[in-house]
Amino acid sequence: MRKNLVEKVKVAAAYALPVVASGACVLTCFASDAGTEGTSIIDTAVSSLTTSITSMASSIGGAIGSILPIALPLVGVSLVVAIGLKVFKNITSKA
């Protein structure tokens, strides 16, 4: 019963994502300033999508920049432990 519900939620999310994404594009396309009466819909769509993607890229860059100082030491420690265990197993198997 629970597995069935999870599958239904996954299918609903898969169908909902394109609908939400296309709705967001339509909303940003028509979100223009009052002083742009002479521009076409395509120009408005291109400028709003460019602004949105630029904003998203800078947000992602900021998130990566704030996560990287925390993640790198953790990855380093895990590599040291993994390599240390491998060396220890090699030494103990030869003894």
N, C-alpha and C positions, 0 to 999 in steps of 0.2 A: 504494500500500500504506500509506504513512504517513498520507495524507489520510483513508483509510478508518478507521484506528485513531483519529485525532483525532475523527472524527465519532462513532465508537462511545463514546469517552470522554465527549463532550458529551451524548449521549443517556443514558448511564448516570448522569451527574451530574444531569441534569434529572429522572430518575426517583428518584434517591436523595435529593434535597433535601426533598421533602415527607415522605418516610418518616423521615428524621432529625429534621426539625422536629416532626413529630407525636410521635415518640418522646421528644424533649426536653420537650414539653408534658406528656406523661404522667408523665415522671420528676419534673418540678417540681411537678406536681399532688399527688403522693403523698409529697413530701418535706416532711413537717410535723413540728412539735415533738411531744414526748411528752405535753405538757399540753393538747392540743387534741382530746380524745376526744369532746366534745360538739358539735363543729362538723360541718357537712355537707361533702361532697366539693366542692360548688360554691363554698362560702365559702373552702375551702382553695385551690381552683384560682384564684379571683379574687385572693386575697391573694398567692399565690406569683407569679402573672403580673404583678400590679401591682409587686411588689418587683423582679422580674426586669426589667421594662421600665424602671422608674425607674433601676435600676443600669446598664442598657444606655445609657440616655439620658445619664446623668452621665459614663459612659466615653466616649461619642461626643463630648460637649461638651469633655471634657478633651483628647481627641485633636485636635479642631478648634482648641482654644485653643493647643495646642503647635505645630501645623503652620502656623497663620496668620501668625505673625511671620516665618517663613521664606518662605512662599509669596507674600505681598504684595510684597516687594521684587523677587522674580523676575518676577512679572506686570508690575510697573511698568517694569522694565528692558526686558522684551520689548515692551511698548507703546511705550516711547520709541524703541526701535530700529525698530519697524514704522512709526511715524509719521515718524521721521527718514528712512527709506528712501523713503517716499512723497513727502515734501517734496523730497528730493534728486532723485528722478526727475522731479518736476514742474519743478524749476529747470533741470535739464540738458536737458529736452525743449524748453524755451522758448529756450534759448540758441542 
